[in-house]
Each structure stands twice: as C-alpha cells, then as structure tokens.
C-alpha cells in the first residue's frame, strides 16, 4: 500500500533484497561522511 513499486503484497519476500541494498548504501554513505569528519587522517576510501 505504501510503495507499490517494491512488490505490493509480496513485500515479505521483496522487502529483504529491496531493503538490503538501500540499507548498505545508506550505511556506506554515513560511514563515508562521518568517518572523515571524526578521523580526517585515517584511511583514504578509494572504493
């Protein structure tokens, strides 16, 4: 009902693959933004 693009009624099956990627992306983005702020001279993230 909320996001018909995800899969509608099959949300239970689609939620895992559909949410794992955005979660990893958001976590990676947060790490990418927060880590350099807390530790500017730590490791150069080239990935």
C-alpha positions in Angstrom: 0.0 0.0 0.0 2.9 2.3 0.8 5.3 1.5 -2.1 3.7 -0.4 -5.0 7.0 -0.3 -6.9 8.6 -2.6 -4.4 6.1 -5.5 -5.0 2.8 -4.7 -3.2 1.5 -7.8 -1.4 4.8 -9.8 -1.8 6.5 -7.2 0.4 7.5 -10.0 2.8 9.7 -11.6 0.1 10.7 -8.5 -1.7 11.5 -6.4 1.5 14.7 -8.3 2.1 16.5 -7.8 -1.2 14.8 -4.4 -1.7 15.8 -3.0 1.7 19.3 -4.7 2.0 20.7 -2.6 -0.9 19.4 0.8 0.3 20.5 -0.1 3.8 24.0 -0.9 2.7 24.1 2.3 0.6 22.9 4.5 3.4 25.3 2.9 5.9 28.2 3.3 3.4 27.2 6.9 2.8 27.0 7.6 6.5 30.4 5.9 7.0 31.8 7.9 4.0 30.6 11.2 5.5 31.1 10.5 9.3 34.4 8.7 9.3 36.4 11.5 7.5 34.9 14.0 10.0 35.8 12.1 13.1 39.1 10.8 11.8 40.3 13.0 8.9 43.7 11.4 8.6 42.8 7.7 9.0 42.4 5.8 5.7 41.7 7.0 2.1 38.5 5.3 1.0 39.0 4.6 -2.7 36.1 2.2 -3.1 
